[in-house]
């Protein structure tokens, strides 16, 4: 029986949410920050997927560390979009909750992999 890969699932679901938020922002004529959000919010899961087939433990740690950096940068763009009133407080809090959960999982993975 195959074990669930929680970070893979959560980062993919988060990427879908990011894509949908991007589409909404573009309709509101916000193109610069939304593009950054799209880039970093979807690359979290892409790097998690790359880490699945890492060539070595250091390669795995490297890929997961990149995902962690991308998640942190996604948080930045979400906060900036909220503070500049492109997204509502409710939307910001929904995304930040998911983002924080992903960040915590990635920190745990990177730390435990280094031990």
C-alpha positions, 0 to 999 in steps of 0.5 A: 500500500502506497503511503500518502505524501502530504506535502505533495498533496498540499502543495499541489492543492495550494498551487491550484488555489494560487492559479485561481487567485491569479486568474481573479487578480488578472481580471482586476488588472493586477499583473505584476504582483500576481505574476510573482505570486503565480510563479512562486506559489506553483513552484513549491509543489514543482520542487516537491515533485522534483525532490521525489526523484532526487539523486541523493539525500543532499539533492533531496534536501536541496530541492526541499529547501528550494520549496521552503524558500518559494513558500516563504516568498509566496507568503511575501507576495500574499502579504503585499497583495493584501496590504495594497488592497488587491486581496481581502483580509478573508482571502489573505487569511485563507491563503496564509493559513495554507501557506503557513501549514506548508511552511511548517511541513517543509521546515520539518522535512528539511530539518529531519532530513539533515539529521 
